[in-house]
Amino acid sequence: MEVTINNKKIEVPEDITISELLKYLNLRKKSAVWINEKQLLLKEYDTYKLSENENVKILNIIGGG
């Protein structure tokens, strides 16, 4: 299935959750995720399943100091 992630069209497996997507993309689970301009809560990552043509924005949070 095709979705847009950070403005790039990408093929991902059907019925993939956000947690699975982050693992699939080798990103940290604590990344901030928006679906169609709505930010998801971390507790939704295991249950929200992507649909065809959804627009996903992922920000990888980096700590500093």
C-alpha positions as CSV (number, residue, x, y, z in Angstrom):
1,M,0.0,0.0,0.0
2,E,1.2,3.5,-0.7
3,V,1.4,6.3,1.8
4,T,3.2,9.7,1.9
5,I,5.8,10.0,4.6
6,N,7.5,13.4,5.0
7,N,6.5,14.3,1.4
8,K,7.8,11.1,-0.1
9,K,5.5,8.3,-1.5
10,I,6.5,5.0,0.1
11,E,5.2,1.4,-0.2
12,V,4.4,-0.1,3.2
13,P,2.8,-3.4,4.2
14,E,-1.1,-3.5,4.5
15,D,-2.6,-2.9,8.0
16,I,0.7,-1.6,9.4
17,T,0.4,0.2,12.8
18,I,2.4,3.3,13.6
19,S,4.7,1.3,15.9
20,E,5.3,-1.2,13.2
21,L,5.9,1.6,10.7
22,L,8.5,3.2,12.9
23,K,10.3,-0.1,13.3
24,Y,10.0,-0.7,9.5
25,L,11.7,2.6,8.9
26,N,14.3,2.0,11.6
27,L,13.1,5.0,13.7
28,R,12.7,5.4,17.4
29,K,9.2,4.7,18.9
30,K,9.4,8.1,20.7
31,S,9.2,9.9,17.3
32,A,6.4,12.4,17.0
33,V,3.8,11.4,14.3
34,W,1.1,13.3,12.5
35,I,-1.5,11.6,10.3
36,N,-3.3,13.9,7.9
37,E,-2.1,16.9,10.0
38,K,-3.4,15.4,13.3
39,Q,-0.8,14.5,15.9
40,L,-1.2,11.0,17.4
41,L,-0.6,10.3,21.0
42,L,2.1,7.8,21.9
43,K,-0.5,5.4,23.3
44,E,-2.2,5.3,19.8
45,Y,0.9,4.0,18.0
46,D,0.1,0.3,18.7
47,T,-3.5,0.5,17.5
48,Y,-3.7,3.1,14.7
49,K,-3.5,1.3,11.3
50,L,-2.5,3.3,8.2
51,S,-4.8,3.4,5.2
52,E,-3.9,3.8,1.6
53,N,-2.8,7.3,0.6
54,E,-2.6,8.7,4.1
55,N,-0.2,11.6,4.7
56,V,2.3,10.9,7.5
57,K,4.7,13.3,9.0
58,I,7.4,11.9,11.4
59,L,9.8,14.0,13.5
60,N,12.6,12.2,15.2
61,I,13.1,13.9,18.6
62,I,16.7,14.4,19.5
63,G,17.7,15.4,23.0
64,G,20.5,17.8,23.7
65,G,22.1,19.7,26.4
